[in-house]
Amino acid sequence: MTEAWLLVLLTLDATLRVATPLILASMAGLFSERAGVIDIGLEGKMLAGAFMAAATAAATGSAWIGLAVAVAVSVSLALLHGLACITYRGNQVVSGVAINVLVAGLTVVFGIAGFDQGGQTPALGNAARFTPIGLPLAVSLHDVPVIGDLYQELISGHNVLVYVALAAVPVTWWVVNRTRFGLRLRAVGETPVAVDTAGISVQGLRYRAVLITGVLCGIAGAYLSTAQSARFVRDMTAGKGYIALAALIFGKWRPVPAFFASLLFGFLDAVATRLQGVQLPGIGQAPVALIQALPYALTVILLAGFIGKAVAPKSIGKPYVKDG
């Protein structure tokens, strides 16, 4: 394996790992926003999931219990968002921002109170983390040119939550485009009056959508603290919820384009990491700070609508008021 080929593989491998929470969060946002509920609170639900997963794993020694608690807390926040926006017809953006601010503060407070480590949780051992797993034939195919390298370095050797994120994309596509629930979900985001006229509960569909959003955000948060990292640190989501929202908009609220947009953001992050301390010909040391800012700059560009026009579901952000 040449050095250049190895660098490409390692960068792609890092891209997949970094993009995993973005993939999960963008699929989460897709369900909510396709149902007509804006979810700025992806960031807060991920952060809450990350904290609870690490705290629970540190206390119980089980990453799976940590994952379950992370999902439960994230779902609770998602239902709180639903209560404010669906039942009481509050402003959806304000509710999402409130969740983000609330969680950002509470995770630090609980972290200091529970562990006295400046808002962090203790470092997790391998038993309390999701560690890489080797897929079948990874060793057997090692000597096969190109295919062996791709399989061993890029496909095999990830933790289970990476594979869950990859599986979430085709599952989301199938649910949204090929099931009765998906048809109704898309309809309630476009013309909720027609759904109500057909005798289907608009509120019920939207609550189910935000519940699925909570599950996926919980998994994304747990990945950050118990798989990608080995502990929770304050504000460890670092805007990933907003980046996932940008990926969703860039993908025009469709699963596969949103997946590739998440990979693009992950690639930029992976390249920034790889270029730290690297001397570039004619430039000198790579401007890592500038490269690290690229995902966030691209987020602003996408959300501002400078790269193509993204048409949102017609009833997104509009509380449904039943006539009569």
Steps between C-alpha positions, in 0.01 A plus 500: 500500500649830391517791741263711287242219480523446876445873559189492281361199686570646843338831401190322370491286813517812718232664284259215572566512873466878524188503281315235702328738747418734210338215306289396799399857583413588140279190473345603833426848373356359179220319684409804707515756222328279243211495749501880512684552830818709488763349728777742590534291818700220335808645668349494848365147471837372378681678783260361761542153353878532507503601865254237619670223303843578646368559853298178498781298345742635762260399779392160367797396286267421208496694174166343407330626814653840430355488148154409632501787749628741234212404270248532784618851592513612138148368438380686809640827363349425159158446659545822698564678170192330360290608798604861453464506121233243412261505794539863610596630154799699622777641284705203381829687459478654846422161655799337329738777601369482858580128513852566371567771759344299783700186426828691451466636853361193674764260370774717649315541831425129533851412388657717769256381766530133413867459415679819612713505185414837352188378321663185363433138579773251596689325222327182388671163475452271203221309675299821528555605138401388153829371363591411138388163370659297223268380227525148354775448238686817599820301558445258211463780245799694629730394213247563222608816313279807551195302616681361802623844604158656454326226695747488788570871541175663392213253543615285791629620836225744600284485808140383480351852506677588174325208333171607661544846344570351157198272530283795605530657154336224290253429783400867508465506121281190506282623787448847351449392138362146509274467804153624589643679802754678278229606254295646784811661649576680176136598460475651847802716425346624177121513547395409854140599420476214249639257757248619759217475248596136440442433870867471595632682806740777401624533855551124531713486186711795607556354845616173347738695277659691787523177700707341221709817494570458872611139456749582225636807682552288812703249301703783343575647843597163645737450207684823579578415861517119509630409154685785330627625836543338840328761717267798490650848481299820517342612172649199323242514221671823384222603264452157340124530536502817292735342246264200473213742440703666224569158347128426507419827325781448248354156432156659445345292777587170324691220676769413245604857407500590872728201559751619241484854637584360844796318347616829346501669840673198651763508226582865569538422870718195428724698263545772763618238747737340249657835406596600853871578496540406132730716288342583163722590201512876446267565796677368804309354791137431411258762641316245714281758673371614162436144385323416827271796441397372155214272618349787698549749216337254261214462748435875491519501120255211469254637754513839328396331177801597288550150356186409314141551607364253752121487515383397845177313572216749455364478854832490685499723804123555484297373795189318385170641624202278428203684354190499704 
